[in-house]
């Protein structure tokens, strides 16, 4: 899509948000145990060993978490550990800065799928977004979506670095590029998920795209606020604590 067209779409969405958006919590009851199938049990530290990842996978199986989220080099280890289970494997692309080339993100995506990844959590190019290079951001996301061959793609917009208009723009571009989710954070930025961002992101992407909250979610109280704000997936290393209430 051309930059002029994208600018017009984003400007219109900003107007809609300013006129109609209001942060509200959904009036729903949430049981801690019921959150298990919403959790991506996460281990992305640089120093995580294969033994750590195997333990992560065992915890995911024992607690019925939706998926594990691991670095690309640990996909094969996870696939072996999770063989025969329903737990999915998510991995990260262009992580954690999002500043790698679109070509490298696409290739990383293809390799991740070959190794057994079910879901791809990619980081947008934040510098391009802040520089209003919306056409480049769109193509960057689309390069991963196209390379995913139907696998689920989540777009990490790293909300801690964005103002309100930039958050709206990132969600609009993710939606236009064919992503399945928008996601708040890498967990390696200056801040994590906030319920106000979750509800804003959900308002912008609409019913057909989901929202993942990640970064700083360490207990059920915080997780429940994210869910009531519109999140349908939680990325956390504290999954066991969350489902314990």
N, C-alpha and C positions, 0 to 999 in steps of 0.2 A: 504494500500500500504506500501511496505517496505521502510525504510529510505534510503537505497542505491539507489533505483529506483527514489525516490522523489528528492534526491540530484542531480541525473543526469538530470532529467527533468528541475529542477530549474536552474542548471548551463547552460544548453542549452538556456533557455529563457533569462538569463542574457546576453549571447553572442548575441542573436538576438536583444535585446534592444540596446546594445552598438553599434551594427552595423547599425541598421535601424531606431531607434526611434528618432523623433524630435518633440518638442512641437509646435503645430500649432493651431490656432483658425479656426473653421469652418466659412465659408463665408455665414452666414445665418442672416436673419432679425428676430428679436424677439420683439414681442409686449408684454408689461408688463402684460396685461390682459390674454394673452395666457399662461403665466407661472402658472396660478392657478392650472391647472390639473397636474402640475409637483411637487406641493408642499405638503410635509408632515407637516401639521401645528402642531407644537411641543410644548409640555409642560412636562418637565421631572424634574423640581425642586423638591427637597425633601419636600418642604413646600407647594406644590400645594394642594389645597383643592378640594373637590368634586364640590363646586360651581365654582371654577376656571376651572375645566375640562368641566363642562356643558357649560360655556361661550366659551371655546375653540371650543367645538362641534358646538355651534350656529354660531360662526364665520366661521367655516369650511363649514357649510351648506350655509350660506349667500353668501360666496365668491367662492363657487364651488371648494374648494381645493380637492386634490385627497384623502387625508387621514388626520386623526389626529394621532399623535404619543405620547403615554402616558405610564406611568409606569404600570406594570402588575396589581397592586391593583385597577387601575382606568379603567380597560377594561369593566367591567360590567356597570359602570356609563356611559361610552362612548356609549356602545351598546344601552342602554336605550335612551340616548339623540339623537342618530343618527338613531333610528328606522324609517324605511320608506324612508331614504335618500340613495344616492349613495356613500356617503363618507365612505371610508374604515377605519378600525382600525388597526394601527400598534402598536406594543409594543416592549419592549427591553428585551433581554435575557443576563444574566451574566453581567449586567450593574452596574456601568460603567467600572469596572476594567478588566473584562474578566477572572478573576482568580479563579472563582468557578469551581468545578469539571465538567467534561463532563456529568456525570450522572445527576447532579443537573440541568445543562442547558437543558438536554433532558426532564426532568420532568417539569421544568418551561415552556418549550415549549408546552408540552401536556396540562398542566393546562390552559395556555394562550389561546389555541385554544378552549378548553371547555368553557371558559368564553366569547369567541366571537372574538378573534383576527383573522385578515385576513392576517397580515404580521408580520414577526419576524425579528427584528434587533438585531443580536447577536454580542457580542464582543469576538474577538479571545483571546486566552491566549498569551499575549504579551511576557511574560517571556519565554515560550516554543519556540516562534518564534525566539527571540533574541538568545536563546541558541541552535538554529538549531535543535530542536526536532521536525523536520518537520512531522514525522509520528504521533506524538501526536497532533499536530495542525490539521492535516488532519482529524484524528479521532474525534477531538473535534467539528470541523465544521460539519462533517458527522453525528454526533450524533444528532445535531439539525435538519439537513436536513431530516434525517430518521424519527425523531419524528414529523416533521411538516406535514406529510401526504399530501404533495402536496401544502401546503400553501407557499407563497412566502417568501424566506429567504434572508436577506441582511447581509453581513459579514462586521462588523466594524473593520477596521484594525488599527485604531488610528495612522495615518501617522506621527503625531508630534513626536512620539517616535522611528521612524524607519528610517534607511538609505535607499538608493536607492535599494540595493540588497534585503533588508528585505521587502520593498514594493512589489517588483517583486515576491518574494517568497510567500507573503501573498495572492497575486492575483492568482498565479498559484495554490496554495493549495485550495483556495475558488472555483476555476473553477473545479478542479479535484473532489472535494467533492460534487459538484452538487448544489452550491449556485446559486441564481438568480441575485444577485447584489453584488458588493463590495462597501463599503461606507467608506468615509475618516475618520470620527471622531465621538466621543461621544458628543462633545461639553463641556466636563469636563476635557480635557487634557490641555496641555500647549499651543496649537495652534489649529486652525481649518483648513478648506478646503483651498487649494491653486490650482490654475488652472493647474500648472505644474504637480501636483500629479494626478489630474483628467485625463489629457491626457495620462500620463504614465499608469495609471490603465486601461484605456480603451484600450490602445495599447496591454497590456498584456492579458486581458480577452477576447478580440475579440468581434465579432458581436453578439454572442448569450447570453452574460451576460451584464447587465447594470451597470451604475455607479451612486451612490448617493453622492452628495456633501452636507456636513453638518458641522456646526461649524463656527460661525462668519459671516454668510451670512445675512446681515441686510438691504440691499437695492437692487434695480433692477440692478444697475451697476455691483455689485459683482455677483449677480445671473446670469446675462447674460454672464459674462465671464466664469462661470462654465459650462453653457449650450454649449457655443461655443467651450469649451475644451472637451466636450463629455459627460457631465452629463445629465441624463434624469429624474432625481428626485432631488429635493432640500429639505433638512431638515432644517426648520427654525422656530423660534418663531416670526419672523417679516414678516410673509406671507402677511399681509394686506398692509404693507409698500412696499413690493416688487411689488405687482400687481398694486400699485398706481403709480409706476414709480418714 
